[in-house]
Amino acid sequence: MHYFYVLDISQPQITLSTEESEHCIRVMRHREGDIVRVTDGRGHLADFSVIEANPKKCILEIHKLIEENLPLRHRLHLAIAPTKNIDRMEWLVEKAVEIGVHHISFLLCDHSERSRVNMERMNRLAISALKQSQTSWLPIMQVLSFDEWLDNTSNMTADRFMAWCDDDNNRQLATEPFLHQDILLLIGPEGDFSPEEVAKARQLGYVEVKLGNRRLRTETAGLYGCLTVAMREITSPIPSTQE
Amino acid sequence: MHYFYVLDISQPQITLSTEESEHCIRVMRHREGDIVRVTDGRGHLADFSVIEANPKKCILEIHKLIEENLPLRHRLHLAIAPTKNIDRMEWLVEKAVEIGVHHISFLLCDHSERSRVNMERMNRLAISALKQSQTSWLPIMQVLSFDEWLDNTSNMTADRFMAWCDDDNNRQLATEPFLHQDILLLIGPEGDFSPEEVAKARQLGYVEVKLGNRRLRTETAGLYGCLTVAMREITSPIPSTQE
């Protein structure tokens, strides 16, 4: 069943965006009466029938609701310094959507190698990964400075982790208990966090963890974080505390 | 410290390949007396000093041996059907080297979308990932048919798994016990394994497992396998049986 994305599927009749209409009618050649699957990227899924096969403004009518996909038990908020080579961030976004991530923040750090990220392109990529992997959860994405991140998340009830390659540090994300539904994970640039950034994060209760025993590239570290959180609900028998 | 690759570092004096000499002398601008780090991709690491800074045929002399890097407790033999878009296999190789994999076989299956893989290019990629992530383990890679794989591995003492998206199947690789040092993991093409292939694998004791609860692309499934095996030694307290 072909899969499409709209902002809101709560209405009995919906109109696909120009891009999605084009994909549905021109590329997938759907006609009046065809049934397609639609998600809003917020866990809702429904089958709709094409009632107006307009390649610019395709209109769909509700056919039947699919039961809601539960999100991952833990919501990962990944805050990662964008790499110089943006392709590496693009594939991270694609993979993170496949595996499951709640929030991705591109973090501007003292040692960041890149200060601009084309969020329109990132969102298009995330939507196409959403459709490809037929999940129904689209991550919220933003670009912000290290300090803004700390401010924005300061009141969240969450487990806080910072990926940090200090040799004296033997704590591993994979073995840390997750006590809350929300997991905040900071991943620094190739040049790592500045001592000031590390000090600020420590003060706010961020726990320094390793992501395995190998030295990973920034984007691989990001994916490692996504998989660690996603695997937790398979490997840990008892659900953790939820707010 | 700059990192280079040679086939054999057991000699007190070694010569870098043309490619590595070029990288060492022209790109990194090393001169006589400089110390560089060298690996053979089989767990051996040593520091050498440049004694002849020839950009085509750079000669190095042993400075000091670095203690051997232990391999991952479990050796993953990943057998994966190459994707139509070879870039996806290329990044899998890069990431798998970073995270750790013992063996990668590109599997020609009944539903394979691609029957040729440029192994020379794949090996170059693996070596550059080895150098980038400064690990000292280079995976053995090959292309072979599904039946050849089964024949070649039939006498191995190993845990055998097949990634299989059957809805009735609730076994997860992440929670399966690993009883042996060697772990064989089969990952099929987008079109999945043929019923004949599944039957053959079952007969040889392959356990069907899921890789999480999401639908993953072939290359993401491969990386999921690598991370599951790599994480095991962090999360499982007691070492498993070793042959």
Interface residues (C-beta under 8 A of the other chain):
Chain A: W91 K95 E98 I99 G100 Q132 S133 Q134 T135 Q172 A174 T175 G212 N213 R214 R215 L216 R217 T220 L223 Y224 L227 T228 A230 M231 I234 T235
Chain B: W91 K95 E98 I99 G100 Q132 S133 Q134 T135 Q172 A174 T175 G212 N213 R214 R215 L216 R217 T220 L223 Y224 L227 T228 A230 M231 E233 I234 T235
